[in-house]
Amino acid sequence: MSNKSIQYVNENSERHEQELIEILKVPSVSSDPERKADLLVMAEQLKEEMIKIGLENTQIIPTAGHPSVYAEWLGAPGKPTLLIYGHYDVQPVDPVDLWDSPPFEPVIKNGKIFARGSADDKGQIFIHLKAIEAVLAAEKELPVNVKLIFEGEEEVGSEHLTDLIKEHAELLSCDYVIISDTPMFREGFPGITYGLRGLTYLQVDIRGTDTDLHSGTFGGLVKNPIHALVDILAKMKDEDGKILIPGFYDDVLPISENEHDKLSKLPFDPKAFADGIGAPTLYGEAGFDHLERLWARPTFDVNGIWGGFQGEGAKTVIPAEAHAKVSMRLVANQDPDDIAEKFTAYAQSLAPDTVDIKVRNMHGGFGYLTDLENPGLLAGVRALEKAFGKEVDFIREGGSIPIVKVFADILKAPVLLMGYGLPDQNAHAPNENFSLYNFHKGIESIVYFLDEMGQL
């Protein structure tokens, strides 16, 4: 590829910023029924943008909720086909009074653009649109085939996206899925996210009697449900952080030597991390480095616990019931339903016969792991290093993006996570922001990436 595409990017950088500002003005909050018209406006704007830059077969695909926007350019026979996924919906803006400027009136300061959706995910999907625009404008054709699907329901759980992918699997068929909706590990250094954790989320309900009881009249003859609950939860992990649920680790993929080496090269200061969250010191599973615990190992956590008297003063009762919300972050190859069943069986085996126990499987999702030698991932590494002039950080994400595994399973294509956000971008919080340096370098990197993929 000639330098014409990069030259085009540099010559049009100010216009790109102004166009980004325009899409950030649209309050496309998917969780707010009163914003339904705004999501349609945003979808139409994206469709018009896709037509303007030279994409074809542009269409708005309706769902039972908010629509998705699709476009393609398939003029490179014999070359790989990339499916670029992102979302145009955004989080609510509450609490508004903590914003330094109105969330849908974008402001540029200190090299960042402040607005709801700037980092998550409008700024990142716009990187792809502007890179495609640059190559088509400068070269009149792309070195690969591209398809784009931008949904309007990611922030409400992508409720209808799985059905959309199944129904349009042929339209969306590809060799690689590209997603830019993740942050880098540190400012100035590009990152490739090659792994995500999955999730199992459950509620535990313990009942001892029909009603709360007087602790003087009945104490000593009935089992306190709170005691039963905390005893059960305490037996889920040992003092070294190992999870004790039978069979829990059966499908956990071990951390390879290659991966261990890459993670150990990342700068991580445990004391600074602990100080940053107000913790006396860090804690985790024995035998693993900090980042391995954070990203590559499964976890068990109690997210909430309640029961009995909670008010001011004293009330001497034995509560009738006690409850807890628990979650387990999973790693690749662990099945969330299988883990839910194993937790349920273990919890029931620990429960004394003096109480009744019920476990509800509330929701879950699979983790995902990309092969570090995947040709597409390595093409992304080369592209990012060309654009940013720095070695790529190989990172995993401790959270979950369930739709990644859905794409991989239905389309039978590996998923590459090339994110351009920063750890302090305040996604989902007041004063969300996106680095304009990352925005412009991101466009350059996707120009290089398209070229690298065309050479595979």
ABEGO torsion letter per residue (X at the ends): XBAAAAAAAAAAAAAAAAAAAAAAABBBBAABAAAAAAAAAAAAAAAAAAAAAGBBGBBBBBBABBBBBBBBBAABBGBBBBBBBBBABBBBAOBAAABABBAABBBBBGGBBBBBGAAOAAAAAAAAAAAAAAAAAAAGBBABBBBBBBBAAAAAGGAAAAAAAAAAAAAABBABBBBBABBBABBGBBBBBABBBBBBBBBBBBBABABBBBAAAABGABBBAAAAAAAAAAAABBAAGBBABBGAAAABBBBBAAAAAAAAABBBBAAAAAAAAGBABBBEBBGBBAAAAAAABBBBBBABBBEEBABBEBBBBBBABBBBBBBBBBBBGBBAAAAAAAAAAAAAAABBAABBBBBBBABBBBBBBBBAABAAAAAAAAAAAAAAGBBBBBBBBABBBAAAAAAAAAAGBBBBBBBABBAAAGBGBBGBBBBAAAAAAAAAAAAAAAAAAAAX
